[in-house]
Amino acid sequence: MIVNLHPWDLWPEEAARIQADLRKRLILNWDKRSVSIIGGVDVSIQPESARAAIVVLRYPDLILFEAVIADASLVFPYIPGLLAFREGPAVLAVWEKLQNKPDMLMFDGQGIAHPRGIGIASQMGLWLERPTIGVAKSRLYGRHEEVGPKRGDRADLRDNSGNIIGTVLRTRENTNPLYISPGHLIDVQHATEFVLACCTGYRLPEPTRWAHKVAGGEKLPDESEQQPRLF
C-alpha cells in the first residue's frame, strides 16, 4: 500500500516546506521485524523521464530473484537536496509493478544525512511504509573523522549540532567509504549492520549495486551463475 503524501509538481520553496513537515513523521527506531527479502533502488535520468529500478534479493544469502524497471515523466527540476521530487514518481511506478514487496529497501541516495534531515530514502520510506536505508557514494551533509583502511572500519557522521545522523563505512579496502544513514523505521546502528551484511566483496552492497546495473539495462544473472558470498 502506498501512502499518498503530496503532489510532485511543486515550486522548489513549497517542496522544501513539505520536506520539513515530513521530517517530523520519520521513525528512526528499529522494531526487530523479520527481514527475509531486501530491495535495492536506483534511478537513472533520461532526457525526458526518470527510470527507476528495484531488485529483490533473499536475505541473508543475497540471491537475486526479481528485477523491475519503470519510467515516469520528469515534473520537477534538478535541485540538490530535493531529488525525491524528481525521482519519486518513478520509484512509485516501479514499486507498483513488483510481485515481491521487500521487507526493507536500500536506496542509492541519502536518508537523514541531508540538510533538512530527509533525503530520498527517508521520503520514500514514508510513502511506502517500509524500513529504508540511504546508501550514498558521497557526502551531502555532515562531518566525520577519518575512517580506517580496513573493511568494516567506520566513523560517526554528525550534523552541525553534533548529533549522529549516519555512518561513514569502509566496505572494501582501498576504496572510498560509503555514507550510510537511516531513512525511515530503522536506526543508524542497524542500517549500518544491514549494509555491511549485504557487501560481498564489492564497494556497494548487493541491493544497490544490482539496482544500478538494472537501471542501466543489465539483466539479472541466473541463480546458477550467482557466486557464493565472500564474507
NUTI-690051 format. One record per residue: residue number from 1; z, y, x of N, C-alpha, C, O, CB in turn. Coordinates in steps of 0.05 Angstrom, whole numbers, plus 5000, padded with zeros to 4 digits. Last residue first. Glycine has a CB too. Layout:
// NUTI-690051
TIDREN  num  n.zz  n.yy  n.xx  ca.zz  ca.yy  ca.xx  c.zz  c.yy  c.xx  o.zz  o.yy  o.xx  cb.zz  cb.yy  cb.xx
TIDREN  NUM     Z     Y     X      Z      Y      X     Z     Y     X     Z     Y     X      Z      Y      X
...
***
This chain:
// NUTI-690051
TIDREN  num  n.zz  n.yy  n.xx  ca.zz  ca.yy  ca.xx  c.zz  c.yy  c.xx  o.zz  o.yy  o.xx  cb.zz  cb.yy  cb.xx
TIDREN  231  5047  4738  5641   5076   4746   5643  5091  4734  5620  5115  4738  5618   5079   4776   5645
TIDREN  230  4997  4721  5629   5004   4721   5657  5034  4726  5661  5045  4720  5682   4988   4741   5673
TIDREN  229  4975  4679  5576   4989   4702   5585  4997  4699  5615  5004  4677  5624   5014   4708   5568
TIDREN  228  4910  4648  5577   4939   4648   5573  4951  4672  5586  4940  4685  5604   4951   4622   5586
TIDREN  227  4850  4678  5549   4866   4668   5572  4895  4667  5565  4905  4683  5549   4861   4686   5596
TIDREN  226  4802  4657  5503   4824   4674   5509  4843  4662  5530  4849  4638  5528   4840   4681   5484
TIDREN  225  4764  4621  5487   4758   4638   5510  4782  4655  5519  4781  4666  5541   4734   4656   5504
TIDREN  224  4782  4599  5440   4780   4581   5464  4775  4597  5489  4780  4587  5511   4758   4561   5460
TIDREN  223  4776  4640  5404   4803   4633   5413  4802  4615  5438  4820  4617  5455   4817   4618   5390
TIDREN  222  4723  4685  5425   4732   4661   5411  4760  4654  5421  4767  4660  5444   4713   4637   5413
TIDREN  221  4734  4756  5430   4727   4730   5442  4736  4708  5422  4753  4712  5405   4741   4726   5469
TIDREN  220  4705  4808  5389   4728   4792   5398  4719  4766  5410  4699  4755  5402   4747   4786   5374
TIDREN  219  4655  4853  5414   4664   4833   5395  4689  4819  5406  4693  4819  5431   4642   4812   5389
TIDREN  218  4648  4924  5422   4651   4898   5433  4663  4878  5412  4679  4887  5395   4670   4898   5458
TIDREN  217  4645  4977  5404   4623   4959   5397  4627  4930  5407  4609  4914  5402   4598   4969   5406
TIDREN  216  4687  5012  5411   4663   5017   5427  4641  4997  5422  4620  4998  5435   4669   5017   5456
TIDREN  215  4726  4989  5381   4716   5015   5372  4690  5022  5387  4673  5037  5376   4737   5036   5377
TIDREN  214  4735  4944  5414   4722   4940   5388  4711  4967  5377  4689  4967  5366   4741   4928   5368
TIDREN  213  4761  4969  5458   4736   4954   5462  4721  4951  5435  4697  4956  5435   4742   4926   5473
TIDREN  212  4807  4991  5432   4788   5008   5446  4761  4994  5450  4740  5006  5446   4799   5017   5473
TIDREN  211  4831  4944  5415   4822   4963   5395  4801  4982  5407  4782  4990  5395   4845   4979   5383
TIDREN  210  4845  4921  5463   4823   4909   5448  4813  4927  5426  4790  4927  5420   4833   4883   5436
TIDREN  209  4885  4956  5479   4863   4950   5497  4839  4939  5482  4816  4947  5486   4871   4930   5519
TIDREN  208  4921  4955  5438   4905   4979   5441  4882  4975  5460  4861  4988  5458   4922   5003   5451
TIDREN  207  4940  4900  5443   4931   4911   5418  4913  4936  5422  4891  4937  5410   4954   4919   5401
TIDREN  206  4954  4892  5500   4931   4879   5487  4922  4891  5461  4898  4894  5456   4937   4850   5483
TIDREN  205  4969  4952  5536   4977   4929   5520  4953  4918  5505  4935  4932  5498   5000   4936   5501
TIDREN  204  4937  4971  5598   4942   4975   5569  4952  4950  5556  4944  4928  5564   4916   4984   5556
TIDREN  203  4932  4947  5649   4949   4971   5645  4956  4975  5616  4979  4981  5610   4934   4996   5656
TIDREN  202  4939  4875  5648   4924   4900   5648  4943  4924  5644  4966  4920  5638   4903   4899   5625
TIDREN  201  4976  4837  5643   4964   4839   5669  4946  4863  5671  4938  4871  5693   4948   4815   5675
TIDREN  200  4992  4839  5590   4987   4813   5602  4974  4814  5630  4962  4794  5639   4970   4796   5584
TIDREN  199  5035  4869  5547   5019   4874   5571  5016  4848  5587  5036  4837  5595   5031   4897   5588
TIDREN  198  5070  4862  5507   5042   4858   5500  5023  4864  5523  4999  4864  5520   5035   4877   5477
TIDREN  197  5119  4874  5527   5114   4846   5520  5085  4841  5514  5076  4818  5515   5131   4838   5496
TIDREN  196  5114  4929  5531   5115   4913   5555  5109  4884  5549  5096  4871  5565   5141   4916   5570
TIDREN  195  5116  4941  5475   5093   4948   5491  5092  4931  5516  5071  4919  5523   5092   4978   5498
TIDREN  194  5168  4924  5461   5145   4912   5449  5119  4917  5465  5103  4899  5469   5141   4922   5420
TIDREN  193  5200  4958  5493   5201   4929   5497  5176  4915  5485  5165  4897  5497   5226   4918   5485
TIDREN  192  5188  5009  5471   5182   5003   5499  5181  4973  5504  5163  4963  5518   5203   5016   5518
TIDREN  191  5208  5003  5420   5180   5010   5424  5171  5002  5452  5150  4991  5456   5175   5040   5418
TIDREN  190  5262  4994  5430   5246   4972   5420  5216  4978  5422  5200  4959  5427   5253   4966   5391
TIDREN  189  5276  5046  5452   5281   5021   5466  5262  4999  5457  5249  4985  5473   5310   5013   5464
TIDREN  188  5262  5083  5411   5250   5084   5438  5252  5058  5452  5233  5048  5463   5262   5106   5455
TIDREN  187  5254  5051  5346   5267   5069   5365  5253  5067  5392  5235  5050  5396   5297   5063   5368
TIDREN  186  5220  5053  5283   5226   5040   5308  5239  5060  5326  5235  5084  5323   5201   5026   5321
TIDREN  185  5196  5081  5240   5211   5056   5235  5216  5039  5260  5217  5015  5259   5195   5039   5215
TIDREN  184  5144  5111  5277   5160   5110   5253  5172  5082  5250  5160  5063  5258   5142   5117   5227
TIDREN  183  5135  5116  5335   5121   5131   5315  5139  5134  5290  5147  5156  5283   5095   5117   5308
TIDREN  182  5163  5123  5401   5164   5112   5374  5148  5129  5355  5148  5154  5357   5193   5109   5364
TIDREN  181  5121  5124  5459   5140   5137   5441  5140  5124  5414  5119  5115  5404   5134   5167   5439
TIDREN  180  5100  5119  5525   5107   5104   5501  5127  5121  5485  5147  5131  5495   5119   5076   5508
TIDREN  179  5052  5129  5569   5072   5145   5555  5077  5133  5528  5061  5135  5510   5063   5175   5553
TIDREN  178  5042  5090  5629   5036   5097   5601  5059  5113  5590  5081  5112  5599   5030   5072   5584
TIDREN  177  5025  5104  5699   5042   5094   5677  5031  5102  5650  5013  5119  5648   5071   5105   5680
TIDREN  176  4969  5082  5738   4985   5103   5726  5002  5092  5703  4993  5074  5690   4967   5126   5716
TIDREN  175  4975  5027  5783   4962   5041   5762  4980  5063  5751  5004  5062  5755   4953   5022   5739
TIDREN  174  5003  4996  5819   4980   5011   5829  4963  5023  5807  4939  5028  5811   4963   4993   5846
TIDREN  173  5026  4947  5772   5028   4960   5798  5001  4974  5805  4980  4964  5798   5036   4940   5820
TIDREN  172  5033  4961  5704   5019   4946   5725  5021  4961  5751  5019  4986  5751   4989   4941   5717
TIDREN  171  5063  4993  5673   5057   4967   5662  5042  4949  5682  5039  4925  5677   5040   4970   5637
TIDREN  170  5113  5038  5673   5093   5026   5691  5087  4998  5682  5105  4981  5683   5103   5027   5721
TIDREN  169  5125  5087  5626   5127   5059   5633  5105  5050  5651  5081  5054  5645   5127   5042   5607
TIDREN  168  5166  5132  5600   5143   5132   5618  5144  5105  5631  5162  5100  5647   5143   5156   5638
TIDREN  167  5187  5136  5533   5190   5123   5559  5164  5125  5574  5142  5121  5563   5197   5093   5556
TIDREN  166  5217  5185  5489   5198   5163   5496  5205  5152  5523  5225  5159  5535   5170   5173   5495
TIDREN  165  5253  5224  5480   5233   5221   5460  5213  5198  5466  5195  5193  5451   5218   5247   5456
TIDREN  164  5318  5245  5490   5298   5225   5498  5279  5220  5475  5287  5214  5452   5313   5198   5505
TIDREN  163  5332  5315  5498   5332   5291   5481  5311  5271  5490  5289  5279  5497   5329   5298   5452
TIDREN  162  5327  5363  5524   5339   5341   5539  5341  5315  5523  5351  5295  5533   5365   5348   5548
TIDREN  161  5299  5402  5501   5328   5403   5497  5342  5380  5511  5367  5378  5510   5335   5402   5468
TIDREN  160  5246  5389  5509   5257   5413   5523  5287  5416  5520  5299  5432  5535   5243   5438   5512
TIDREN  159  5249  5317  5514   5239   5342   5504  5252  5365  5518  5268  5361  5536   5243   5343   5473
TIDREN  158  5235  5264  5561   5253   5281   5547  5239  5307  5537  5220  5316  5549   5277   5289   5565
TIDREN  157  5228  5198  5578   5213   5222   5572  5230  5239  5554  5240  5230  5533   5185   5215   5558
TIDREN  156  5258  5159  5630   5260   5171   5603  5241  5196  5601  5239  5211  5620   5289   5180   5597
TIDREN  155  5218  5111  5665   5235   5136   5665  5235  5146  5636  5216  5143  5621   5223   5157   5685
TIDREN  154  5209  5047  5696   5206   5066   5675  5224  5090  5680  5242  5090  5696   5213   5053   5648
TIDREN  153  5179  4984  5715   5194   5009   5722  5188  5030  5701  5167  5032  5690   5185   5019   5751
TIDREN  152  5143  4946  5699   5169   4948   5685  5186  4971  5693  5205  4978  5679   5184   4923   5689
TIDREN  151  5116  4937  5762   5113   4932   5733  5141  4931  5720  5159  4918  5730   5098   4905   5728
TIDREN  150  5135  4988  5810   5132   4961   5801  5128  4959  5770  5136  4977  5755   5156   4944   5809
TIDREN  149  5145  5040  5828   5118   5029   5831  5113  5002  5818  5090  4994  5815   5111   5027   5859
TIDREN  148  5182  5087  5784   5179   5068   5806  5152  5054  5806  5137  5056  5786   5201   5048   5805
TIDREN  147  5168  5154  5766   5170   5126   5757  5166  5108  5782  5148  5113  5798   5150   5119   5735
TIDREN  146  5204  5216  5768   5183   5198   5779  5189  5169  5771  5212  5161  5769   5182   5200   5810
TIDREN  145  5227  5242  5704   5229   5237   5733  5206  5219  5742  5192  5208  5725   5257   5224   5740
TIDREN  144  5196  5285  5655   5208   5260   5664  5210  5259  5694  5196  5274  5708   5192   5236   5654
TIDREN  143  5182  5319  5593   5185   5319   5622  5200  5293  5630  5214  5281  5614   5201   5344   5632
TIDREN  142  5135  5337  5540   5159   5326   5551  5159  5326  5581  5139  5333  5594   5162   5297   5541
TIDREN  141  5069  5320  5519   5093   5337   5516  5116  5322  5528  5117  5298  5528   5098   5345   5486
TIDREN  140  5027  5288  5534   5021   5312   5518  5044  5331  5518  5040  5355  5519   5015   5303   5489
TIDREN  139  5005  5248  5587   5028   5262   5575  5017  5286  5559  5001  5302  5568   5048   5272   5596
TIDREN  138  4963  5191  5575   4970   5215   5589  4992  5230  5574  4997  5224  5550   4946   5234   5593
TIDREN  137  4956  5147  5544   4949   5144   5573  4956  5169  5589  4956  5168  5614   4920   5139   5575
TIDREN  136  5004  5124  5496   4986   5144   5506  4981  5141  5536  4998  5132  5551   4997   5172   5501
TIDREN  135  5021  5095  5442   5016   5085   5469  4995  5104  5481  4971  5100  5476   5005   5055   5469
TIDREN  134  5068  5097  5391   5047   5112   5406  5045  5102  5434  5065  5100  5448   5054   5142   5405
TIDREN  133  5079  5052  5339   5085   5059   5366  5062  5075  5378  5039  5067  5375   5092   5034   5384
TIDREN  132  5108  5037  5275   5085   5046   5292  5095  5055  5319  5118  5065  5321   5069   5068   5278
TIDREN  131  5123  5000  5218   5132   5009   5245  5107  5015  5262  5089  4999  5263   5150   4987   5258
TIDREN  130  5093  5026  5158   5096   5005   5178  5109  5016  5203  5105  5040  5209   5069   4992   5184
TIDREN  129  5070  5061  5119   5097   5049   5116  5100  5024  5133  5110  5003  5124   5102   5042   5086
TIDREN  128  5025  5090  5122   5022   5061   5120  5048  5046  5116  5048  5023  5109   5008   5050   5144
TIDREN  127  5042  5144  5127   5021   5136   5107  5021  5106  5101  5018  5098  5078   4994   5145   5117
TIDREN  126  5078  5139  5169   5087   5148   5143  5068  5140  5121  5075  5132  5099   5093   5178   5143
TIDREN  125  5043  5124  5210   5065   5106   5202  5076  5113  5175  5083  5095  5159   5087   5107   5223
TIDREN  124  5012  5169  5215   5000   5146   5202  5021  5125  5195  5017  5110  5176   4978   5134   5219
TIDREN  123  5051  5201  5243   5040   5210   5217  5027  5186  5202  5031  5184  5177   5019   5232   5222
TIDREN  122  5061  5171  5289   5082   5177   5270  5071  5184  5243  5080  5174  5223   5099   5201   5281
TIDREN  121  5011  5168  5314   5025   5143   5308  5047  5148  5287  5052  5131  5270   5037   5131   5333
TIDREN  120  4997  5223  5320   4983   5206   5301  4997  5180  5294  4996  5171  5272   4955   5200   5312
TIDREN  119  5061  5257  5327   5034   5251   5334  5021  5232  5314  5033  5227  5293   5033   5240   5362
TIDREN  118  5111  5296  5320   5097   5278   5301  5067  5276  5308  5051  5291  5298   5100   5288   5272
TIDREN  117  5137  5337  5346   5151   5312   5342  5137  5293  5324  5150  5275  5313   5178   5318   5332
TIDREN  116  5109  5381  5360   5123   5382   5335  5136  5356  5328  5147  5353  5305   5104   5390   5313
TIDREN  115  5090  5362  5411   5104   5388   5408  5119  5392  5382  5140  5405  5382   5084   5410   5411
TIDREN  114  5109  5294  5423   5089   5313   5412  5103  5340  5408  5127  5340  5402   5077   5302   5385
TIDREN  113  5128  5238  5418   5124   5254   5443  5102  5274  5439  5080  5272  5449   5118   5235   5467
TIDREN  112  5128  5207  5373   5143   5232   5372  5142  5248  5397  5153  5270  5399   5172   5226   5365
TIDREN  111  5068  5183  5391   5086   5181   5369  5101  5208  5367  5089  5228  5361   5106   5157   5373
TIDREN  110  4998  5189  5410   5027   5196   5413  5042  5189  5387  5031  5189  5365   5030   5226   5419
TIDREN  109  4951  5137  5425   4959   5164   5419  4989  5167  5420  5003  5149  5430   4948   5173   5392
TIDREN  108  4931  5084  5400   4922   5098   5424  4927  5127  5419  4909  5142  5410   4892   5091   5432
TIDREN  107  4985  5050  5368   4963   5070   5367  4957  5080  5395  4974  5084  5412   4970   5093   5349
TIDREN  106  5006  4990  5341   5006   5007   5365  4981  5024  5364  4959  5014  5360   5007   4989   5391
TIDREN  105  5043  4967  5285   5018   4978   5295  5023  4994  5321  5042  5009  5322   5004   4996   5274
TIDREN  104  5067  4909  5250   5072   4932   5268  5045  4941  5279  5027  4925  5281   5092   4925   5291
TIDREN  103  5049  4870  5218   5077   4878   5214  5083  4903  5230  5103  4917  5223   5095   4855   5223
TIDREN  102  4981  4880  5192   5001   4875   5213  5029  4883  5205  5033  4901  5189   4993   4890   5239
TIDREN  101  4947  4847  5142   4960   4872   5148  4982  4866  5169  5000  4851  5164   4972   4884   5122
TIDREN  100  4888  4817  5141   4915   4811   5150  4928  4837  5158  4921  4849  5179   4914   4791   5174
TIDREN   99  4841  4842  5124   4851   4820   5108  4880  4814  5115  4896  4806  5098   4834   4795   5113
TIDREN   98  4823  4911  5123   4837   4889   5137  4846  4867  5117  4856  4873  5095   4862   4900   5151
TIDREN   97  4804  4954  5096   4786   4931   5100  4799  4907  5112  4788  4885  5112   4763   4940   5117
TIDREN   96  4843  4992  5096   4836   4981   5071  4819  4956  5074  4819  4938  5056   4822   5001   5053
TIDREN   95  4841  5008  5150   4865   4993   5140  4858  4979  5114  4867  4956  5109   4888   5012   5136
TIDREN   94  4795  5038  5152   4795   5011   5165  4819  4995  5156  4817  4970  5154   4795   5015   5195
TIDREN   93  4812  5083  5123   4788   5067   5114  4788  5040  5127  4782  5020  5113   4763   5082   5122
TIDREN   92  4854  5102  5153   4859   5092   5126  4836  5075  5116  4841  5055  5103   4864   5116   5107
TIDREN   91  4825  5118  5199   4846   5097   5201  4853  5086  5173  4856  5061  5171   4872   5109   5213
TIDREN   90  4793  5158  5178   4780   5134   5188  4801  5111  5191  4795  5088  5185   4767   5139   5215
TIDREN   89  4832  5197  5165   4816   5185   5144  4802  5159  5153  4800  5140  5138   4795   5204   5135
TIDREN   88  4855  5210  5219   4869   5196   5198  4852  5183  5177  4857  5160  5170   4889   5213   5186
TIDREN   87  4828  5243  5254   4823   5215   5256  4836  5198  5233  4828  5175  5229   4834   5205   5282
TIDREN   86  4842  5296  5241   4814   5290   5247  4808  5260  5245  4787  5252  5236   4807   5300   5276
TIDREN   85  4896  5294  5234   4880   5304   5212  4850  5299  5216  4834  5299  5197   4885   5334   5208
TIDREN   84  4914  5275  5283   4916   5258   5260  4899  5268  5236  4890  5251  5221   4946   5256   5251
TIDREN   83  4908  5317  5319   4887   5297   5318  4889  5279  5294  4869  5267  5285   4888   5281   5343
TIDREN   82  4936  5362  5331   4930   5358   5303  4909  5336  5300  4894  5336  5280   4921   5384   5290
TIDREN   81  4941  5366  5385   4966   5366   5370  4962  5361  5340  4981  5356  5326   4980   5392   5374
TIDREN   80  4880  5401  5394   4902   5385   5406  4928  5388  5390  4935  5410  5382   4906   5393   5435
TIDREN   79  4830  5398  5349   4852   5416   5357  4874  5398  5368  4886  5382  5354   4862   5433   5332
TIDREN   78  4769  5392  5323   4785   5382   5345  4805  5403  5353  4797  5424  5363   4767   5373   5369
TIDREN   77  4771  5401  5250   4761   5406   5277  4779  5393  5298  4801  5384  5292   4759   5436   5282
TIDREN   76  4758  5356  5196   4778   5373   5210  4768  5377  5238  4759  5358  5251   4807   5361   5209
TIDREN   75  4726  5318  5176   4731   5341   5158  4751  5361  5171  4759  5380  5158   4743   5331   5131
TIDREN   74  4679  5270  5190   4697   5289   5202  4701  5313  5184  4682  5327  5177   4688   5298   5230
TIDREN   73  4676  5210  5151   4665   5236   5159  4687  5254  5171  4710  5252  5163   4652   5250   5134
TIDREN   72  4690  5146  5179   4696   5167   5159  4685  5194  5169  4686  5199  5193   4727   5169   5153
TIDREN   71  4681  5076  5187   4674   5103   5194  4683  5122  5171  4684  5114  5148   4644   5106   5198
TIDREN   70  4713  5018  5214   4705   5034   5191  4700  5062  5200  4713  5072  5219   4726   5034   5168
TIDREN   69  4724  4950  5235   4717   4978   5241  4709  4992  5215  4700  4979  5196   4695   4981   5262
TIDREN   68  4767  4897  5254   4752   4911   5233  4747  4940  5243  4763  4951  5256   4768   4911   5206
TIDREN   67  4786  4832  5272   4779   4859   5282  4761  4872  5260  4742  4859  5251   4764   4858   5309
TIDREN   66  4830  4778  5284   4815   4795   5265  4810  4822  5278  4826  4833  5293   4831   4799   5238
TIDREN   65  4855  4750  5325   4843   4735   5303  4829  4752  5282  4817  4741  5263   4863   4718   5290
TIDREN   64  4882  4739  5390   4867   4756   5372  4854  4740  5349  4843  4718  5354   4845   4772   5387
TIDREN   63  4945  4721  5410   4919   4711   5404  4906  4729  5384  4917  4734  5362   4920   4681   5394
TIDREN   62  4998  4732  5428   4977   4752   5431  4948  4741  5428  4930  4750  5442   4979   4765   5458
TIDREN   61  5045  4705  5422   5026   4693   5440  5001  4711  5444  4984  4705  5462   5017   4666   5430
TIDREN   60  5087  4723  5388   5084   4735   5414  5062  4724  5432  5059  4733  5455   5110   4733   5429
TIDREN   59  5036  4748  5346   5057   4755   5365  5078  4733  5364  5087  4725  5343   5070   4783   5358
TIDREN   58  4965  4752  5338   4990   4738   5333  5011  4748  5354  5004  4754  5377   4987   4707   5334
TIDREN   57  4931  4814  5325   4939   4793   5343  4964  4779  5333  4982  4791  5322   4943   4804   5372
TIDREN   56  4878  4853  5304   4902   4840   5296  4907  4816  5314  4889  4799  5319   4901   4831   5266
TIDREN   55  4850  4918  5311   4850   4890   5318  4877  4878  5311  4898  4893  5311   4844   4886   5348
TIDREN   54  4815  4970  5282   4841   4956   5283  4836  4927  5291  4819  4914  5278   4856   4959   5255
TIDREN   53  4780  5030  5294   4781   5001   5297  4810  4992  5296  4827  5005  5307   4768   4992   5324
TIDREN   52  4742  5083  5268   4768   5071   5274  4765  5041  5275  4749  5029  5261   4788   5079   5252
TIDREN   51  4701  5136  5281   4700   5107   5277  4727  5095  5286  4735  5098  5310   4677   5094   5294
TIDREN   50  4683  5196  5249   4703   5182   5266  4701  5152  5260  4699  5144  5237   4733   5193   5261
TIDREN   49  4622  5234  5252   4642   5217   5239  4662  5207  5260  4657  5209  5284   4628   5194   5224
TIDREN   48  4580  5259  5277   4588   5269   5251  4610  5254  5238  4618  5260  5215   4564   5269   5233
TIDREN   47  4580  5235  5330   4571   5263   5325  4581  5275  5299  4589  5298  5298   4541   5264   5326
TIDREN   46  4644  5200  5335   4615   5200   5335  4606  5229  5329  4623  5246  5323   4603   5180   5314
TIDREN   45  4701  5181  5368   4688   5202   5353  4658  5201  5357  4648  5202  5380   4699   5230   5362
TIDREN   44  4744  5126  5358   4723   5139   5374  4709  5159  5356  4704  5154  5333   4704   5118   5386
TIDREN   43  4809  5102  5356   4789   5117   5342  4770  5129  5362  4778  5142  5382   4801   5139   5324
TIDREN   42  4850  5044  5349   4837   5064   5366  4815  5077  5350  4804  5065  5332   4826   5051   5392
TIDREN   41  4906  5002  5343   4889   5022   5330  4877  5040  5351  4891  5051  5368   4904   5038   5309
TIDREN   40  4929  4936  5334   4923   4957   5353  4902  4976  5340  4883  4966  5328   4913   4947   5380
TIDREN   39  4982  4898  5304   4956   4911   5303  4953  4932  5325  4973  4945  5332   4950   4923   5276
TIDREN   38  5014  4836  5304   5014   4863   5313  4985  4873  5312  4967  4859  5319   5026   4866   5342
TIDREN   37  5054  4787  5270   5027   4797   5277  5029  4827  5283  5044  4842  5270   5007   4792   5254
TIDREN   36  5108  4779  5268   5091   4756   5275  5062  4764  5280  5048  4749  5292   5093   4736   5253
TIDREN   35  5170  4804  5266   5143   4812   5274  5128  4787  5283  5133  4776  5304   5144   4834   5297
TIDREN   34  5224  4818  5223   5208   4798   5236  5180  4809  5242  5168  4822  5226   5206   4772   5219
TIDREN   33  5267  4874  5236   5250   4859   5219  5233  4839  5236  5230  4843  5260   5231   4877   5204
TIDREN   32  5305  4908  5258   5305   4880   5267  5287  4862  5249  5292  4838  5247   5333   4869   5268
TIDREN   31  5301  4961  5248   5316   4946   5229  5316  4916  5235  5325  4900  5218   5307   4951   5201
TIDREN   30  5306  5017  5289   5294   4990   5287  5312  4973  5269  5336  4970  5275   5290   4977   5315
TIDREN   29  5295  5086  5275   5313   5064   5280  5297  5038  5276  5278  5037  5261   5337   5065   5260
TIDREN   28  5273  5134  5257   5270   5126   5285  5291  5106  5292  5305  5108  5313   5272   5151   5304
TIDREN   27  5235  5156  5206   5258   5139   5211  5255  5128  5239  5236  5113  5244   5261   5117   5190
TIDREN   26  5211  5219  5183   5209   5197   5202  5236  5183  5205  5257  5195  5205   5200   5207   5229
TIDREN   25  5215  5264  5153   5216   5239   5139  5216  5215  5158  5220  5192  5149   5192   5237   5121
TIDREN   24  5209  5309  5184   5236   5304   5173  5238  5277  5160  5260  5267  5155   5243   5326   5153
TIDREN   23  5155  5310  5194   5173   5302   5216  5201  5295  5205  5214  5278  5216   5175   5324   5237
TIDREN   22  5132  5333  5149   5132   5304   5151  5151  5294  5173  5162  5272  5171   5104   5294   5157
TIDREN   21  5139  5387  5161   5153   5376   5138  5154  5345  5141  5175  5333  5135   5139   5384   5112
TIDREN   20  5105  5392  5205   5133   5399   5208  5150  5387  5185  5172  5378  5189   5137   5429   5209
TIDREN   19  5056  5378  5182   5068   5361   5203  5098  5367  5206  5114  5348  5208   5054   5366   5230
TIDREN   18  5049  5422  5148   5052   5395   5137  5065  5377  5157  5083  5361  5151   5026   5384   5127
TIDREN   17  5041  5462  5187   5064   5463   5169  5070  5436  5156  5093  5428  5153   5060   5485   5147
TIDREN   16  4993  5445  5209   5017   5446   5226  5042  5447  5209  5062  5435  5215   5015   5470   5245
TIDREN   15  4959  5451  5165   4963   5425   5176  4988  5424  5193  5004  5405  5192   4939   5416   5193
TIDREN   14  4959  5507  5160   4971   5491   5139  4977  5462  5149  4997  5451  5141   4952   5490   5114
TIDREN   13  4933  5520  5207   4960   5530   5203  4974  5514  5181  4998  5508  5183   4960   5560   5195
TIDREN   12  4881  5496  5199   4900   5487   5220  4929  5496  5216  4947  5480  5221   4890   5497   5247
TIDREN   11  4866  5481  5131   4866   5500   5153  4886  5491  5174  4907  5479  5167   4872   5529   5143
TIDREN   10  4843  5414  5114   4862   5437   5113  4855  5457  5134  4841  5451  5154   4890   5427   5115
TIDREN    9  4828  5359  5092   4811   5382   5098  4827  5408  5094  4825  5421  5073   4785   5382   5080
TIDREN    8  4865  5321  5075   4858   5322   5103  4842  5347  5111  4843  5355  5134   4841   5297   5110
TIDREN    7  4925  5323  5033   4896   5323   5037  4890  5326  5067  4908  5332  5083   4882   5346   5022
TIDREN    6  4982  5277  5035   4970   5304   5037  4939  5301  5038  4929  5280  5045   4981   5319   5062
TIDREN    5  5001  5225  5024   5020   5246   5031  5008  5275  5031  5022  5294  5026   5031   5241   5059
TIDREN    4  5000  5166  4994   4983   5190   4996  5001  5214  5000  5015  5223  4982   4965   5194   4971
TIDREN    3  5012  5106  5023   5026   5129   5010  5010  5154  5015  5006  5163  5038   5055   5132   5022
TIDREN    2  4983  5044  5011   4981   5069   5025  4995  5091  5009  4991  5093  4985   4951   5077   5030
TIDREN    1  5000  4976  5017   5000   5000   5000  5000  5025  5018  5015  5027  5037   5024   5000   4981
***
